């Protein structure tokens, strides 16, 4: 399973590579891919937060009380 940190690393890698490319189409493709990775990472983190704060989720509620 992909983690948000892995996806963020991939996002940064794509964005960094886009700066080194001399091909405008490749630059756009890499930036777009970087944005997609970042969006997927955001979704994973959002889902994790929702599970941790969902009062109907006993495991999530337990995690929230421990903090």
C-alpha positions in Angstrom: 0.0 0.0 0.0 1.3 3.5 -0.9 1.9 5.8 2.0 1.5 9.5 1.9 5.2 10.1 2.6 6.1 7.9 -0.4 3.6 9.7 -2.6 5.0 13.1 -1.5 8.5 12.0 -2.3 7.4 10.9 -5.8 5.6 14.3 -6.2 8.8 16.2 -5.3 10.9 14.0 -7.6 8.5 14.7 -10.6 8.5 18.4 -9.9 12.3 18.5 -9.6 12.8 16.5 -12.8 10.4 18.9 -14.6 12.9 21.7 -13.9 15.8 19.8 -15.6 13.9 18.9 -18.7 14.3 20.9 -21.9 11.2 19.4 -23.4 8.1 21.6 -22.6 5.7 18.7 -23.0 7.7 16.6 -20.6 7.8 19.5 -18.1 4.1 19.8 -18.1 3.6 16.0 -17.8 6.0 15.8 -14.9 4.4 18.7 -13.1 0.9 17.2 -13.7 2.1 13.8 -12.4 3.7 15.6 -9.4 0.3 17.3 -8.7 -1.5 13.9 -8.9 0.9 12.3 -6.5 0.4 15.2 -4.0 -3.4 14.9 -4.4 -3.3 11.2 -3.6 -1.1 11.9 -0.6 -3.6 14.5 0.6 -6.4 12.0 0.2 -4.6 9.4 2.3 -3.8 11.8 5.0 -7.4 13.1 5.0 -8.8 9.5 5.3 -6.4 8.9 8.2 -7.5 12.0 10.1 -11.2 11.1 9.5 -10.7 7.6 10.8 -8.9 8.9 13.9 -11.6 11.4 14.7 -14.7 9.4 13.7 -16.7 8.8 17.0 -18.3 5.7 15.4 -14.9 4.2 14.8 -13.8 2.6 18.1 -10.2 2.2 17.1 -10.0 5.8 15.9 -11.6 7.1 19.0 -9.1 5.2 21.1 -6.2 6.8 19.1 -7.7 10.2 19.6 -8.1 9.8 23.4 -4.5 8.7 23.7 -3.2 12.0 22.3 
